[in-house]
Amino acid sequence: MHTYKASASAIGAATTKTGAVVTASASATASSSVSYKKALKKATNLAQNFANEIAQNDANLIVQSTTISTELIDYNTKQINSAPDLIFYYSVDKEYYFTQTVLTGKNGAESILETYDITLFLDKELTQPTGTTVGTYIVHNTQINKPLYKRSGTQTFYLPKGEITRHSTIQAVKTSQGDYLLPVGTSTTPITCGIGDYLNIAGIVVITVYSDSSTRLVEIYFN
């Protein structure tokens, strides 16, 4: 029995809630035992469906990014005008459990998988434990600009009343011990997930890195 194969390309479109049109292209291959025309029709339909799905996904991402940006502006205003809903501290020296794994990709490109498990404290003196924070990050081994590296991943705060997770893609500095840490200053990222008392809660996580110590200040603001 002869099998007919055909390939086709298509352009899909989707509209965001603000009326912006997003387009995307896709290709597909299909086969038919009946005729080339049947195979081409299948391939065309598949390509069109793929293109439409990609366009819709891109439109959703645009909406999400715009929403997050708007929320961050609102939360930053709240940050200035009110006290944080949660505040705690941790140190990258005290109770710091850390691992590094080198990942080798295509063409010899390398990145580093980092994981850590650190105790959280209610006070800056680190005498009143209140939970732990666990992070999993990928450090891209190409410098953005010296001495900064791209570092992306998730950090979860395990607290007495639940869990709060943030995702970040940020810059990091490499220490003499080989760790990749936040540079001195303040970084702000949105909450991406909550469990327990923090289920479905929106807000931001603000982390401050002090220049004179290994202690980090964590401030969380809820909407």
N, C-alpha and C positions, 0 to 999 in steps of 0.2 A: 504494500500500500504506500502510495506517495504521500509525503507530508509537505505541505506548503508553509513556508515561513515568511513573515513580513515584519518590518519595523516602521514605526511612525513616531512623530513628534507632535506636541500640542502646546498651546499657551492657555493657561488658566487665569482667572481673575477673581478677586474677592474685594469686598468693600468694608472698610472699618466703620465703627459707630459714628465717626466724625465725617464720613463721606469720602475719605481718601480711597482711591482704587489701587490695589496691590496686584501685580501680575507675577507669574512664575511659569517656567517652561519645564517640560518633562518628556522623556522618551520611553518607549516600551516595545517589546518584541512578543509576538504571538504566533501560534501555528494552527493549521487546520488540515484535516484530511480531505476536505471537500474541494477547496479552491484557494487560489492566492487572494482573491477578493474577500473571502471570508476571513482569512488570516489577517489581512490588512484592516478590516473593519474591527476585529478584536483588538489589534494593536492600537488602532486609533482611539478606541473607547478607553482602553487601559491608560494610554498616555494622557488623555483628556482628564480622566478621573484623578490620576496622579498629580497633574498640573493644578487642578482645582484644589486638591487637598493641601498641596504645598502653599499655594496662594492664601488659602484660608488660615493655615498655620502661621504664615508670616504676618497676616493681618492681626491675628490674635496676639502675637508677640509684640507688635507695634502698640496695640491697645494696652497690654500689660506694662510695657516699658513706660508709656506715657502716664499710666495710672501711678506706677511706682514713683516716677519723678515728681508728680504732683503731690503725692502723699509725703514724700521726703521733704518737700518745701513746707507743707503744713506742719509736719512733725518737728522740723527744725525751728519753726516759729514757736511751737509749744515748748521745745527744749529751752529756748531763751526765756520764755515767760513763766515757766512752772518747774517744780522740782520733779526729778525722775520718779517713776512708779516703783522701780526696783534699783538697788545699788549694791554692788559687791566688788570684791577685789580678788586678784590672783597674782601669783608670781611665777615666772619661768625658771626660777631657781629652787623654790620651795615646793616639795611634793610634785615634782615635774617628771612625768613618765613619757618618754619620747622615743620614737623609732623613725628610721629613714630607710627607704628602699629605692634603689636606682632602677628606673624603667627605661628600656631601650626600645625605640620605635623604628620606623622605616628610615632607611638611609643613615642609620647610626645616630639619629637624633635621640637625645636623652632628656628625661624629666625625672623628678624626684617625688616619690610618694611620702608624705609626712603624716604621722599620727601622734596625738598626745592626749594625756589624761591628767588634768590638773585640779587640785582642790580649790574650791571657792571659799572666800571668807567674807564676813560681814564688816570687818574693820580693816583699815589700812595696815595695822600692825600684824595682821594675819594670825590672830589668836582665836577667832570664833568661826569655825568651819560651818558652812551652810549648804554644801553640795559639791558637785564637780562639773568641770567643763571638758568635753571631748571634741577633738577636731580631726578632720581628715582633709588634707590639702595636696594638690599637685603643684609643684614648683617647676616652672618651665625654665630650662637650663640656659636660655638665651637672655642676656641682660636687656632690659628696656633702655635704660641709660644708667651708666655707672653711678652709684653701686646698687641699683634697683633691679629686682627680678619680678616677673609676673607670678602671682600665687593665687590660686583659685580653689575653693572647696567649701565645706560646711563646718560650722561650729555649733554644738548643742550644749545648752546649760541645763543640767539636771538639778532641779530645785525641790524643796520639800513639797510644794504644791503642784508640781508638774514639770514640763520641759518646754524650752524655747529654743528654736533653731534659726540660725541665720545663714545665708549663703553670700559669699563675697568673692569678687575678683579684684584683687588689690595689688599694690606694690609691696615688696618685702626687701629687707636688707639681710645680707648674709653675715653672720657673726664669725668670730675667729674659731668657734667650736663647730662651725658648719651648719648651724641652725639658720632657718630663714624666718625672720621675725618682722612684725610691723615696725615701720620707722617711727621715730619720736613724733608725737603729735596726736591728733584725734581723727578717727575714721568713723563714718556713719553708714550703716547698712540696714535694710528693712528686715523685719521678722518674716520668715517664710513659712514657719510651721509652729504650732503650739499643741501641747497635750495636757490633759488634766484641767486645772483651773485656767490654763492659757489656750484652750481649744478655740480655734477660729478667731483669735485675737490679732489685731493689727497694730503695728507700731514700728519703732526703730531701736537698734542697738548701737550705742555710742561707746567706743573703746578709746581710752586715753592712755598713751604710752609716755611715761615720765622719762626725762633725760638723765636723771640722777639715780635711778634704781631699776630693778627688774620687775617692779610691781605694775600691774595694769588695773586701771579703774574701769568698771563696766557700769553704764547707766542705761536703763531700759525705760522707754516712754511708750505708753499705750495710747491708742487713739481715744 
